[in-house]
Amino acid sequence: MDIMGSLTTSDVAELRSAFPYFATLDARTEGPAYLDSAATSQRPAVVLDAERRFLESANAAVHRGTSGAVGAATEAFEGARATIATFVGAAAPEQVVWAENATDALNIVALGIGEASIASSSPTAAQLGVPGSDRFVLGAGDEILVTEAEHHANLVPWQRLAAKTGATFRYIPVRNDGTWTLDDARAAITARTRIFAFAHVSNVTGLVAPVAELVELAHAVGAITVLDACQSVPHIPVDFDALGVDFAAFSGHKMLGPNGIGVLVGRPELLAALPPARTGGSAITRVTMETTEFMPPPMRFEAGTQPVSQAVGLGEAARFLEEVGMARIATREHELVERLVAGIAATPGLRLLGPSDPSQRVALAAVSVDGVHAHDVGQVLDAEGVLVRVGHHCAQPLHRALGITSSTRASVHITTTEDEIDRFLDALRGAQRYFGVEAKS
Amino acid sequence: MSELDALYQEVILDHSKRPIGKGALDAPEGFPTATHHEFNPSCGDEIDLSIAVDPGSGAIAKIAWEGQGCSISTASASILSQLVRDEKLTLDGAQERIDAFRAMIQARGASEPDEDLLGDAVVLQGVSKFVMRIKCAMLGWVALEADLRQIEAKQSA
């Protein structure tokens, strides 16, 4: 493969053969077109093998006991942490906290800030805090800012944190196409903004946020930034340290890795000051019958048994992506998204959600078909063997703002072919015909 | 007939284009009423379904609903409205139809629905093969079931 540029047709064919799922599809005459990687991606054999190999030959209770086997397993587990740190531009592995999924990772932050806030409320509650956690205390008059386009995972925890602390929950409203801009953020951020949570790439509109500029705006008023990076990390080069973001979350299963694991990346001094919201074994240093002292990050946030083989698999997924090259992946997927957006624009009766300029979006496109409900569209697509996501994609407020309840989303990954995109577009037109809503061009 | 055509039968498409019962409830004076809001969390579809019961006969005298949904949920609410209107169902009678409908929809295509009980609703049997659409078909029926409980609570109060 070329080191630079995009992926060629033969590169993609070679990549598909590295995924048992696609190898199986391609062996069939009419295998489905898989365009649902934004919901969950398929995994290459090396990821499945890494997990299996670890379980078959190296599984042990990491960070518990003294045996050499435990040492080896712990090295594999911590090695994966280091791999992920490098992959997303975190200077130190300790900046990487394992979570169950991205939702859980975002909750670690929101719930931790809640604990810090409660800790400040009374002397008896003080032990809920950790040294330095008063920097997170929220109360009446403070503002938590999100956008109307957020996935529920980066919305509901903040709504609840506001309710818990008395802070005001605010949001940047989306425009008619579901997008929002740096200027919109500038207008919404105030001197009272303490937390600004937003998606790097929207899971509905595909809009890429200008993260570095937004972080600068937030930091200028002393706000903490929390980035939902679920739809960026699998598709474009991401360097959290360079972006300056305070916390970021992403999931394993959208980046060719296992289910059951997500990642929280945080700036060291902020993780160090964040109280743990879920507590228990192995996150602690000293426990008495009166009180508990906690480990430094990341282990402070990793109470209980961890997803060890999943971490090993996720490390392998990052290596796989790195080997293909994130810059090439971004270039290739941009070509696919251009084809997707052009095909949607060329079909009357389809409303593209999000930016019409494909350079502003990453890896996906959602449409609303005039006169046909997304569930009905999805049924026709399913019958045509086109696998996409229909529904509100965990973004009800965004859909409501656009005057719809749901949409049909196609999303691409490194294994996606032009043919799959064309089958999606054909199937959309087929759905229009099936329900008799073909628009006259 | 393909599974898709079995799902989207002409009757269903007709009901979804010209739904019966859609609109505000026109309850006669003195008739107890109930309204229930039902939500499909997977797509965000919702329905508000209302009934008015004749205190004399105990039959559901009026049924009406508002909301937005896919063709399956719209057709299903429409067919349900037609059934309730045509049969002048009592609360027990309505419950019997809801039970029969639920059994058909959850049977993965393996039931022989009673057309005498369900009327046109038997055309929704195709839905039972599409497990992800069951909630769509049930939306209006679940709302009616909640209305029945409300009326019963009023009657026993």
Chai-1 contact restraints between the chains, C-beta under 6 A:
chainA,res_idxA,chainB,res_idxB,connection_type,confidence,min_distance_angstrom,max_distance_angstrom,comment,restraint_id
A,H373,B,C70,contact,1.0,0.0,6.0,A-B,restraint_1
A,H375,B,C43,contact,1.0,0.0,6.0,A-B,restraint_2
A,H375,B,C70,contact,1.0,0.0,6.0,A-B,restraint_3
A,D376,B,C70,contact,1.0,0.0,6.0,A-B,restraint_4
A,D376,B,S71,contact,1.0,0.0,6.0,A-B,restraint_5
A,A383,B,L4,contact,1.0,0.0,6.0,A-B,restraint_6
A,G391,B,S42,contact,1.0,0.0,6.0,A-B,restraint_7
A,G391,B,C43,contact,1.0,0.0,6.0,A-B,restraint_8
A,H392,B,G44,contact,1.0,0.0,6.0,A-B,restraint_9
A,Q396,B,G44,contact,1.0,0.0,6.0,A-B,restraint_10
A,T405,B,G44,contact,1.0,0.0,6.0,A-B,restraint_11
A,T405,B,D45,contact,1.0,0.0,6.0,A-B,restraint_12
A,S406,B,C43,contact,1.0,0.0,6.0,A-B,restraint_13
A,S406,B,G44,contact,1.0,0.0,6.0,A-B,restraint_14
